[in-house]
């Protein structure tokens, strides 16, 4: 009997979150919301703010990621997993949506319109990745999973290390296998040299607001480089505010 022809592989686009789809750190924005709800103190939010400033202007580092991760995990210890999901939903309209880069969002949604799968891959909590993907009409989101006990209470521990660097590549490869995706025909977007493992394994890597190391690498490799300005976010938010008046 003739063999059943294999289903052709699909194309996809993979997006980092912080400084790629979103200006700055999602953990910082989550921290601001926690401060308003009196979960964080003023000294804590000041440290978050300093990290946010360095993150935007100098890019992420392993030490900074570890510091933000530790502080963000401390926010959720003892809370129900359902409360974390609800807090992400509550935070999104006021803290997340206004910080999204309009052009990156447009590009992601154009990929969807062309029939590609679009995934957010981030070291932020998976609840954040999934909700933002849902709000933007993307295929889905993968992120770091915080452990919970048998009663659904968050322990503050991680089930695995954050979805970062080589772990992000492993997640992308797993998605490709499970969903019949061609990485050679797919796209990846990131601001950080830490995501070179992911970027170098797709056919169409794109550097978005790249840190210095990634910028040098992208230029040498002839990759596309996108550089967005804060005024684009202000323009979008101003137009949105005017439309509601």
N, C-alpha and C positions, 0 to 999 in steps of 0.2 A: 504493500500500500504506500502511496506517496506520502511524504512527510507533511504535516500541517505547517504551513508557512508561519514563521515567527512574526509576532506583532512588531511593527517598526518602533524603534525607541523614540521617546518624546524628548523635547527640549525643556530646559528649566532655567530659572534665574535665581541665584542665591544672594541674599542681602544681609550684610552685617547690620546691626541696629545703631549702636552709639556712634555718633559723628558721621554716620553714613545715611541712614534714613532719618535720624534724629540729631539735632544739634546738641552736642554735649553728652552727658551721661544720664541714662534712664534711672540709675540708682540714686543720683543726686535729686532728680525730680521726684522720685519716690520718697526720698528723705524730706524734701520740702513739704510734701503732703503729710508725712508723719509728724513734722514739727507743728503744722497747723492743727493736727489732731492731738497735740500734746504728748505724742509718743517719744519724740526727740526733744532734747534740751537745746538752748541757744548755742552753747559751746559746740555741740555735735553738728549743728547745721552750719556753723562757721567753718568747721573742718571739711564738711562736705563741699561748701562753696569754694574753698581753696583748691580742693581736688578737681572740682568742675572747671575752674579757671585754667589750671595746669593741663587738664585733659584736652580742652579746646585748643589751646595755643601750642602745646608741646607734644600732644599725642599720649597714648596710654603706655604704661610700662608694667612689667610683671609685679613690681612692688606696689604700684598704685592700684592695680586690679585686686591684689590681695587685701589691701587696706579697705577699699570700697566694699569688697565682698564680705569682709569680717563685720563691718559696720552695718551693712544691709541685712545680713543674717541675724544680727542682734536685734533688729527691729521686729522680726517675726517670731522669735522664740516664744512659745506658750500660746500663740494664737492658733485658731483653727485654720486649716487649709482653705476652707470656704471663705474665711474672713480675708485671707490674702487675695483670693480671686476677686472678691467684692471690692477690696481696696483698689486693685488695679483698674477695675471698671470705674470706680468713683474718681480716680486720679486722671484718667485719660482725657476727658474734655477740657479740663482747666490747665493741666500741667504737661501732658504729652502732645496732644493734637496741635497746640500752638507752636511747638518746637520742631515739628516735622519739616524736613527740607522739601519744599513744593516740587522741585525738579526731580528729586529722587523718587518721590511718591508717583509722579507722573510717569517716570520711566518704568517703575514696577507695574503700574496699572496698564501701561502699553504692552508689556510682556504678556499679561493676562489676556488682553484683547487679541493678541496674536496666537493664542492657544497654548502658551507655555505655562508650566507650573511655576509659581513664585513662592519661595520660602524665606522666612527670616531665620537666621542662625545667630544666636547671641549668647553671651555669658550671663545675661540678665535672667531672672526667673522665667521658667517656661510659661507661667501665667501671663507675664508681660508680652512675651513673643506671640502667644496664641491670640490674645485680645487685640493687639495692634494689627496682626494679620487679618483678623476677622473684620475690624473696623475699616480696613483699606480694601477689602474684597480680594485678598490674596489667598493662596492655596492653604498655607498653614505656617506655624512657627515652632521652632525648637529652641529650648533654652536650658538653663541649669535647674535641676530638680532638687528642691529642699526636702529632706526626709521628714516623715510624719509618723507618729505612733499609731497604735491600733485604734485610737479614738479620733484620729484625724487631726491631732495637735502637732504643730510644727516644732521640731526639736532644735532647729538652728544648725543642724549638721547637713552635709551634702551627701546625696546618695552616690555621687561621683564628683570628680573635679569639675570646675566650671567648663562650659562649652566654649573653649578658647584654644586658639592655635591648632595643634594637631588633632585635638578632640573634635574641633569643628569640621576638619577634613574628614574624620572618621564618620561623623554624623551625615555629612554630605554623601559620602560613598554608600552608606547604608540606605539612605533615601533613594539613591540612583538604582541600587539593586532591587529594592522593594517595589519601586514605582516605574521600573523600566525606562530610566532616563539616560540619555547620552551626555556624559560630561564633556566630551569633545565638541559637542554642538551647543553646550550650555554657557551661561554667563554667570559671573560672580562680581560682587561689588563690595569694596571695603575701604576704610580710611587708614588701616593699620598694617604695618609690616608683620605684626603677629599673625595676620591672616594670609601670609604668603603661601602656606601649605594649601589652603583652599583656592586661592587665586591661580596658583600655578597648575592646578589640576582641571581647569576648564579651558574650553577653546577660546572664550571671550572674556578675559579678565579686565576689570575697570577699576581704576583708583579714584576714590571719591574723597575730596578734601584730604589728600594723603599726608601722613606724617613725613618727616624728612627722609627717613630710610626708604619708605615705600615710594616716595616721589622719585628718588634716585634710581631705584630698581625699575619702576614703571617707564621712566624715560629711556633707560638703557635697553629695555625689552621692547620698546615701541608700543606700549599699552596705551589705551585711551585714558586720559586724565580729566576728571570733572572737578571744577573748583567753584563752590557756591558761596555767596555772600549773605551776611546776616540781613541785609536790607531786603532780600527776597522773601524772607520769613515775615518781616515787618509789613511789606507790601501786601502779602496774602492775608495777614491777620487784619490789616486795616480795611481791606476790601470786604472781608467776612463780617466785620463789625458794622460797616456801613450798610451791608445788605440786610442786617437784622433790625436796623433802626427804623 
